[in-house]
């Protein structure tokens, strides 16, 4: 019993010492973005269908490290489809890599890529159809 208590305390102290909160693990359909990816110097936005949310984080997919944090836009409402959304703007993130966006306590997006060649495969397929 004493060993279990020591292990539990050790793990708890390690978790408290982490610099960023635990990553969200639940994928939801509340995150809308391009499936191709983003160019490093281009505008990067994601539509979030969680009007109650206020902030977001972008994490590296390979190690869950938080690389960008921001506030979501004001609530935007489209009356004809009765939908309210917020926009996550992470244009300032320009480093190439694979990432995901999360809203604390709500879930996360699927992974997306930032890179110079994100359109190459789609372009090659288009050319092949000609």
C-alpha positions in Angstrom: 0.0 0.0 0.0 2.9 2.3 0.8 4.4 1.8 -2.7 1.1 2.6 -4.3 0.8 5.9 -2.3 4.4 6.9 -3.3 3.7 6.2 -7.0 0.5 8.1 -6.9 2.1 11.1 -5.3 5.0 11.0 -7.7 2.6 10.9 -10.7 0.5 13.7 -9.2 3.5 15.9 -8.7 4.7 15.3 -12.2 1.3 16.3 -13.6 1.1 19.5 -11.5 4.5 20.5 -12.9 3.5 20.3 -16.5 3.7 23.6 -18.3 0.5 23.1 -20.4 -2.8 21.5 -19.5 -3.6 18.0 -20.7 -4.7 18.0 -24.3 -8.3 17.4 -25.4 -8.8 13.9 -26.8 -12.3 14.0 -28.1 -12.8 14.7 -31.8 -16.0 16.6 -32.5 -17.7 17.9 -35.6 -17.6 21.4 -34.0 -14.4 22.3 -35.9 -14.6 23.2 -39.6 -11.5 23.7 -41.7 -9.9 23.0 -45.0 -8.9 19.4 -45.5 -5.9 20.4 -47.7 -4.0 22.3 -45.1 -2.7 25.9 -44.9 0.3 27.6 -46.5 2.7 29.0 -43.8 2.2 32.7 -44.7 -1.5 32.5 -45.6 -4.5 33.3 -43.5 -5.4 30.4 -41.2 -8.9 30.3 -39.7 -11.2 27.6 -38.4 -14.9 27.9 -37.8 -16.0 26.6 -34.4 -19.7 25.8 -33.8 -19.4 26.3 -30.1 -20.9 29.8 -29.4 -20.3 29.4 -25.7 -16.5 29.0 -26.2 -14.1 31.9 -25.7 -10.6 30.7 -26.3 -8.6 28.1 -28.3 -5.2 26.4 -28.4 -3.2 25.0 -31.3 -1.0 22.0 -30.4 1.6 20.0 -32.3 0.2 16.6 -33.3 3.5 14.8 -32.6 3.9 15.9 -29.0 0.8 17.8 -27.9 2.9 20.9 -27.1 0.8 24.1 -27.1 2.3 26.4 -29.9 -0.4 29.0 -30.1 -3.3 30.3 -28.0 -5.9 32.8 -28.8 -9.3 34.3 -28.2 -12.2 33.3 -30.5 -14.0 35.9 -32.5 -17.3 37.4 -31.3 -20.3 35.2 -32.0 -21.4 35.2 -35.7 -25.0 34.1 -36.4 -26.5 33.0 -39.7 -30.2 33.3 -39.2 -31.3 31.3 -42.3 -29.6 28.2 -41.0 -30.0 29.0 -37.3 -26.3 28.6 -36.6 -24.0 30.6 -34.3 -20.2 30.2 -34.7 -17.0 31.7 -33.6 -13.8 32.0 -35.7 -10.3 30.8 -34.5 -7.7 32.9 -36.2 -4.2 31.4 -36.0 -2.6 33.2 -39.0 0.4 34.1 -36.9 1.4 30.4 -36.6 3.7 30.0 -39.6 5.9 27.1 -38.7 5.4 24.0 -40.9 4.1 20.9 -39.2 1.1 18.9 -38.3 -1.2 20.4 -35.7 -4.7 20.3 -34.2 -6.9 23.0 -32.6 -8.7 22.5 -29.3 -11.2 24.4 -27.2 -10.6 23.6 -23.6 -13.4 21.5 -22.1 -15.1 21.0 -25.5 -12.9 18.9 -27.7 -10.5 19.1 -30.6 -10.3 19.2 -34.3 -8.8 16.6 -36.6 -5.1 17.1 -37.5 -4.2 19.6 -40.1 -1.0 20.5 -41.9 0.8 23.8 -42.3 3.4 23.6 -45.1 4.6 24.9 -48.5 3.3 21.8 -50.4 -0.2 21.4 -49.0 -1.8 21.9 -52.4 0.6 19.7 -54.4 -1.4 16.5 -54.2 -4.7 18.2 -55.1 -3.0 20.0 -58.0 -1.5 16.8 -59.3 -4.9 15.0 -59.3 -6.5 18.0 -61.1 -3.8 17.9 -63.8 -4.2 14.2 -64.2 -7.9 14.6 -64.9 -7.2 17.0 -67.9 
